[in-house]
Each structure stands twice: as structure tokens, then as C-alpha cells.
Amino acid sequence: MRHDESLPPVPRRPLRLAAAALLCLGLAGCGGGEGPGPGLAGPGATGATTAPSSASPAASSPKPTPTRTASPSASASRTPDAPTGPLSGKTVVVDPGHNPTNHLHTAEINRQVDIGTGRKECDTTGTSTNGGYAEAEFTLDVAHRLRKLLRAQGAEVILTYDRDRPWGPCVDERARIGNREHADAVVSIHADGSAVGNRGFHVILPAAVRGGGADTSKIVEPSRDLGTRIAGLFVRSTGSSPSNYVGGKTGLDVRKDLGGLNLSTVPKVFIECGNMRDPKDAALLTSGGWRQKAAQGIADGISSYLKG
């Protein structure tokens, strides 16, 4: 079983039109224009499944902002009233990939759910570094940092979960949270688990999918815009390079097998911030200072998109 819903299942063709936009955003900060047309990326990762440890690096995350439940039936956490700022009136859903205790609930997360074009596991454990730093701990840490940055600009920020449940939520529920909140943007945060030597980040965009409960026709273009801006500004903030193993070095990939994207009715992307199984990338991912830069790059991309 693949450890991460965001791992590419098959080799794909590279995106060829994104490099100019990515360079423009990352180096010049122009923040504009559409991303590439629908395309498919190069050889995918096939990282090993590992049960994550709750161990975390010495650098700890900021204390999470107090939250309140979005609705009685939702597994989502919402910020208190945000200060006035350039993103006032905007709603952003941040989806920290996986859950630190998913590995204790294998029966629940292995349950099949409808992803619109088929069925897939409810969730997975995620990967970890060789030193035991779990992807799910990484994603929560970056999500907390991102929430703080966006809220400072006036955005209403909702997390799909925040240590408030023992497993999940399932990938279909994660999509429904963004839909229900009529989010202006949704970003799902991940880290990859590929082979040593595979390095860099990539942003996953929704493919044009229509079938079952999935119809991405209205979100493909705005999601591409959101993802291109995040990719370019992630380069500028972190200094990291686009993936050398997915996306043809554009930093962008298009997928049609992810329930979190297929079932979304609002603009949404995934970001794989680096490869936890590569020692050089792992050194970045386990650094609190680098995670702050990662959160800043994602926040800058979201802000650029929401400001238009």
C-alpha cells in the first residue's frame, strides 16, 4: 500500500509550459498569469510505507492559535476573528496531510471511500525521515505556521483537523470541508517518501475529471493559477529547487487519482515540500527555520492568488 495518497502511481509526461511562469514568480516575484495547460509529469515516486513516529526535531512549532469547531458535524478547526488585513473576507482551508496517530487505526484508515472516479483508502500513515520524524508531524507544524501568517493578513483560516481526532479525516471528508466552507483556496500540505537522490518540491494540480461524484471542470484553471503562484514563491522563500523526479523540473504535476482534488469544488492544490527519504531534503524538513520559510512561501502564493 502506498503510504501517501499524493504519490504518483505511474510514469507520466512532463509539463512543459510551467517553467517560465515559475521562474517569473520565483525570481522576479511577478505573481501573475495562468499556469500550464493540463499535462502529466515524469517518473513518480515509489517510497516505502513506514509507520510514522511521534518524534519531532528539536525545533518546535509555534503554539497553535486557539480554535473553535466549524460545525458540530465537521472535523475542522477555525481561527477566532482575524485582524483586518489585505485578505479580510477570504477563507482559506489548510489541510495537514495524514494524522500522527493513523498508524494506530489501520482498520479505519484502510476502509475504502469513493473518490469520484473509483475507490481508495480513507487515508494513509504518511512517510517519515530515516530519523523518525513523521510526515504528519511535519504537515501539522507547517499548517500552524501557515495559519498564523495568513491570519495576520486578515484571512479566515480553517484546518481540516488539529489533533482533535485519533485518525483521519478520510480524503473525501477533507475535500468536503473545503467545499462546505466555500473556501477561496485550499492547500493540502505533504512531504514525499521517494528514493535517495530524489530531491525538491512539487505542487500537484487537479486534472480535468468528470465521473461519479467528481467534476473538476470549474476548478482546473483557478487551481493551476493558485499552484503556479505557490510554486514560484516557494522557490523564492525557501531557495529549494523544483523536484528533479516529478514534473519535468517545472515544480508542477497534474493528477487525477487523488480524492482530495477530484472531489473538490473550490480551487485546491497539494504541495509536496520535499523528500523525507533523502538525507539532504530531510535536513531541511526537520529544521524549524526552514519550515517557517516553507510556510512563508505557501502563504505568499496564496496571498498572491487571492489578491488577483
C-alpha positions, -999 to 999 in steps of 0.1 A, spaced: 0 0 0 13 34 -9 20 54 22 7 87 7 -23 95 -13 -2 120 -31 24 95 -45 22 92 -83 12 57 -93 26 56 -129 52 74 -150 38 104 -168 47 130 -195 63 163 -183 46 196 -180 64 219 -205 48 253 -201 53 260 -164 90 268 -163 87 304 -175 59 312 -151 77 295 -122 109 314 -130 90 347 -132 73 341 -98 104 327 -80 130 352 -92 111 383 -102 80 379 -79 56 389 -107 29 366 -93 8 366 -124 -6 347 -153 -20 313 -158 -1 281 -152 5 254 -178 -22 236 -196 -32 201 -184 -2 178 -185 14 149 -168 47 146 -150 78 124 -152 86 92 -133 68 91 -100 80 83 -65 76 49 -50 86 55 -14 83 27 11 55 26 36 65 34 71 45 38 103 53 74 115 69 81 148 57 109 170 93 120 174 100 156 163 131 176 158 145 199 184 129 230 167 93 230 179 63 246 162 47 279 174 19 274 199 -13 269 178 -38 297 176 -69 289 198 -96 274 176 -133 267 177 -152 239 159 -165 250 125 -197 230 129 -209 202 152 -205 175 124 -172 188 110 -137 177 118 -123 212 112 -108 239 133 -114 276 127 -95 306 139 -111 332 161 -120 365 144 -90 375 123 -75 410 123 -82 434 94 -58 430 65 -55 426 28 -71 391 29 -101 402 50 -132 384 38 -112 355 23 -115 319 36 -85 295 33 -87 259 43 -54 243 52 -52 205 51 -23 190 70 -17 156 53 -23 124 73 -26 122 111 1 114 136 -19 85 151 -32 70 118 -8 41 123 -28 31 154 -60 28 134 -52 7 104 -87 -8 101 -103 26 100 -79 43 75 -78 12 52 -116 15 47 -123 23 11 -141 56 2 -155 70 -30 -131 94 -47 -154 101 -76 -136 81 -102 -132 50 -81 -125 39 -46 -94 44 -24 -82 40 12 -97 65 36 -62 78 45 -27 65 49 0 68 76 23 90 56 61 87 55 89 98 78 125 106 77 151 79 85 154 95 119 117 90 127 103 125 121 68 117 108 53 135 78 21 140 98 41 159 124 57 180 97 24 188 80 8 200 112 38 222 121 38 239 87 0 242 89 2 260 122 28 284 109 8 290 77 -23 297 97 -6 323 117 8 341 86 -25 341 67 -45 352 98 -21 382 102 -33 393 68 -69 390 78 -79 357 63 -103 333 80 -82 300 83 -98 266 88 -77 235 94 -93 201 83 -81 187 117 -58 198 145 -50 169 168 -88 168 176 -94 132 164 -75 99 166 -73 92 129 -82 107 95 -102 126 83 -107 105 52 -97 120 19 -133 125 8 -141 143 40 -111 166 37 -125 177 3 -160 182 17 -146 206 44 -133 230 18 -165 227 -2 -187 233 27 -168 264 38 -169 278 2 -132 283 6 -114 308 -17 -84 285 -17 -74 251 -2 -39 238 2 -31 203 13 4 200 28 26 169 24 61 157 22 72 129 -2 88 95 5 108 87 -26 143 73 -32 176 88 -21 188 114 -46 152 124 -55 150 160 -42 129 191 -43 93 202 -40 63 199 -64 28 212 -64 0 189 -75 -28 203 -96 -62 187 -103 -67 171 -137 -99 176 -157 -120 148 -142 -157 141 -145 -172 109 -133 -192 96 -103 -192 124 -77 -162 142 -92 -163 172 -115 -133 194 -116 -142 214 -147 -147 246 -128 -116 244 -106 -89 233 -130 -79 268 -142 -81 286 -109 -62 258 -92 -35 259 -118 -32 297 -111 -30 290 -74 -5 262 -77 18 282 -101 19 311 -77 27 289 -47 54 271 -66 72 303 -77 70 319 -43 81 287 -26 113 288 -46 119 325 -36 112 319 1 130 286 7 156 285 -20 146 249 -28 146 237 -63 116 221 -81 115 183 -80 142 165 -100 120 134 -103 84 146 -108 70 173 -131 99 177 -155 116 202 -132 87 226 -135 76 222 -99 41 213 -111 23 180 -116 -12 171 -126 -30 141 -110 -65 126 -115 -62 98 -88 -64 120 -57 -98 121 -39 -89 153 -22 -86 170 -56 -112 151 -76 -140 158 -51 -131 195 -45 -155 221 -59 -132 250 -49 -96 258 -60 -73 234 -44 -37 221 -47 -14 197 -29 23 206 -21 49 180 -16 75 202 3 104 178 -2 115 142 0 118 129 36 138 99 25 166 119 10 191 130 37 197 164 22 160 172 19 153 156 53 178 181 69 157 209 56 123 194 65 135 188 101 147 224 105 122 247 122 138 277 104 133 260 70 97 251 79 90 287 86 104 296 52 82 269 36 51 283 54 60 318 42 64 307 6 30 289 7 14 319 24 29 343 -2 15 321 -31 -20 320 -15 -19 358 -9 -8 365 -45 -36 343 -58 -63 358 -36 -53 394 -44 -55 386 -81 
